[in-house]
Amino acid sequence: MSGSAGTTETGQALARLESAVERLAIVAARPRAPAAPGEGVSRAQVQAIADRLDETIARLRAALGEEDG
């Protein structure tokens, strides 16, 4: 793999990631009716999703050679 091909692939991957995060933000910002008891997503599930997203972002930063913070 040449350097420019890797850069192009990385740029495309970043664009897809940014697009996915933007779609998540749009959906999360939509008003929702209150969930009935027993419906919806539990706090534990939300935390598990957030943890996975944090891990994915950390792996992406490591792959791109960025430092935290």
ZICORPE-V486310 format. One record per residue. N is the residue number from 1. RES is the residue in one small letter. PHI is phi in degrees with one decimal (999 if undefined). PSI is psi in degrees with one decimal (none if undefined). OMEGA is omega in degrees with one decimal (NA if undefined). Layout:
BEGIN
n: (N | N)
res: (RES | RES)
phi: (PHI | PHI)
psi: (PSI | PSI)
omega: (OMEGA | OMEGA)
END
This chain:
BEGIN
n: (1 | 2 | 3 | 4 | 5 | 6 | 7 | 8 | 9 | 10 | 11 | 12 | 13 | 14 | 15 | 16 | 17 | 18 | 19 | 20 | 21 | 22 | 23 | 24 | 25 | 26 | 27 | 28 | 29 | 30 | 31 | 32 | 33 | 34 | 35 | 36 | 37 | 38 | 39 | 40 | 41 | 42 | 43 | 44 | 45 | 46 | 47 | 48 | 49 | 50 | 51 | 52 | 53 | 54 | 55 | 56 | 57 | 58 | 59 | 60 | 61 | 62 | 63 | 64 | 65 | 66 | 67 | 68 | 69)
res: (m | s | g | s | a | g | t | t | e | t | g | q | a | l | a | r | l | e | s | a | v | e | r | l | a | i | v | a | a | r | p | r | a | p | a | a | p | g | e | g | v | s | r | a | q | v | q | a | i | a | d | r | l | d | e | t | i | a | r | l | r | a | a | l | g | e | e | d | g)
phi: (999 | -82.3 | -60.6 | -69.4 | -65.6 | -62.3 | -64.8 | -63.2 | -61.8 | -64.1 | -61.6 | -66.5 | -63.9 | -64.5 | -63.1 | -65.6 | -63.9 | -60.6 | -63.3 | -64.2 | -65.6 | -62.9 | -62.9 | -61.3 | -64.1 | -63.6 | -64.0 | -65.7 | -82.9 | -67.4 | -64.1 | -129.5 | -72.0 | -58.7 | -75.2 | -72.7 | -52.2 | 87.8 | -106.1 | 89.4 | -107.6 | -73.2 | -58.3 | -63.5 | -67.5 | -61.6 | -63.8 | -63.2 | -65.4 | -61.7 | -62.7 | -63.8 | -64.8 | -60.3 | -64.2 | -64.5 | -63.5 | -62.4 | -64.9 | -63.2 | -61.2 | -63.4 | -65.1 | -89.8 | 77.3 | -93.6 | -95.3 | -68.0 | 80.1)
psi: (128.5 | 164.0 | -42.3 | -34.5 | -42.4 | -40.8 | -42.6 | -45.5 | -41.6 | -43.4 | -41.1 | -41.5 | -41.8 | -39.9 | -41.1 | -41.1 | -45.5 | -41.1 | -43.3 | -42.6 | -38.9 | -42.0 | -40.8 | -42.8 | -39.7 | -47.3 | -42.3 | -27.9 | -12.3 | 137.4 | 142.3 | 146.9 | 147.3 | 139.3 | 142.8 | 154.9 | 132.5 | -6.1 | 167.6 | -168.9 | 133.3 | 159.0 | -37.0 | -39.5 | -42.0 | -43.5 | -39.7 | -41.0 | -44.2 | -41.3 | -43.3 | -40.1 | -42.8 | -42.4 | -40.7 | -43.5 | -41.1 | -41.9 | -39.8 | -45.0 | -41.1 | -42.1 | -31.8 | -4.0 | 23.8 | 152.0 | 155.2 | 149.3 | none)
omega: (179.3 | -178.4 | -178.5 | 177.5 | 177.7 | 179.1 | 178.5 | 178.5 | 178.5 | 178.5 | 178.5 | 178.7 | 178.5 | 178.5 | 178.1 | 179.3 | 178.7 | 178.7 | 179.5 | 179.8 | 178.0 | 177.4 | 177.1 | -179.3 | 179.1 | -179.6 | -178.3 | -177.9 | -179.5 | 175.5 | -180.0 | 174.2 | 177.7 | 179.2 | 175.0 | 178.2 | -179.9 | 177.9 | 177.0 | -176.2 | -179.3 | 176.7 | 179.3 | 178.6 | 177.9 | 179.6 | 178.6 | 177.9 | 179.5 | 178.8 | 179.0 | 178.5 | 177.1 | 178.8 | 179.3 | 178.5 | 178.6 | 178.2 | 178.1 | 177.8 | 178.2 | 180.0 | -179.9 | 177.8 | 178.6 | 176.1 | 175.5 | 173.0 | NA)
END
